[in-house]
Amino acid sequence: MPAPVDPAAPAAGSGSTSAEPGLDPRGVRFAAAVTTVVLVLVLLSGSGWLAGAQAVVFALGAFAGMRFAPYSLLYRALLARRLGPPAEREDAAPVRFSQLVGFVFAAVATVGYLTGLTTLGIVATALALAAAFLNAAFGFCLGCEMYTVIARIRARLRARNPHTAEGATA
């Protein structure tokens, strides 16, 4: 009997450039959908504690890796095996970067709500919500696009100045 497929395992030809295995894009969108719901609840309730909980979720994805992100764990437990293996996988690095960006916005929202700067909390939550909704509804990961743009800019800068290669110190 063949071993069950681990949805977090890299697929052949996944194109992943990060140390973390390629990600199932359906899991990434599932996580964005759950995040969308949580952020809507934050806006409706004005709860800094709920914003803080979402910040922790983002932090786990950004710093520990998507394998340990709570919504990724939920996707793997409830849906991944039922859906079967994905046709292709996404590089984990841009997704982790988007989790970092989400963490920053959720942390700012938390501080805003908990210190009485409600407008700051609302704006930070709304911006994070917009990005999460774009990913959940349309598969457009704003943080991933930012990652790609930053990587291109860094590559151009390195190409212009070969003395600033990786690992070089000034």
Phi, psi and omega in degrees: 000128182291151179291146178295148180282129176274115182297344179268354182283150180290144176265153176300134180070026182290340180073013182290129179255356180264168179290336180280144179300159176300150185256148173287116183298335177292326177292323178296317179291324176299313179299320178295324179293316178296318178300319178302314179298314181298316182290328173297317178297323177298314180297319181290324185265336186068024184277113174293330180291320177291321175299320178295321177297319178293325176299320178296318178300313178299318181298318179299316178294320183286316189261327180264338181110155184295336178300333183256000180290131185305318182288330174292319177298318179297316178300313181296323181288323188260326191237324192304312182292327178291327182277340184082177183293148179287156178293327178209169181236158178257149173296136183285331186302311179297325180292318177296322176298318179296327175294323177296316178298316177300320178301314181300313181294318179293324178294317177297318178299317180301311179299316180301309181295317186284342180256006179086003176271068188300321180299318176299315178300316181295313182296313180297318179295316181298321178294316177296320178298316179301315180294317180296318180295318178304318180290314183295315186276324189238357182072018179260110182265104182298316178297323178294321177295320176300316179303314181296316179297315179298319179297319178295317179298315179298320179295319178295318179296319178294322180293326179287327183231092183295347180282351179255030180299158179310135176088348179283146178242152181269000000 
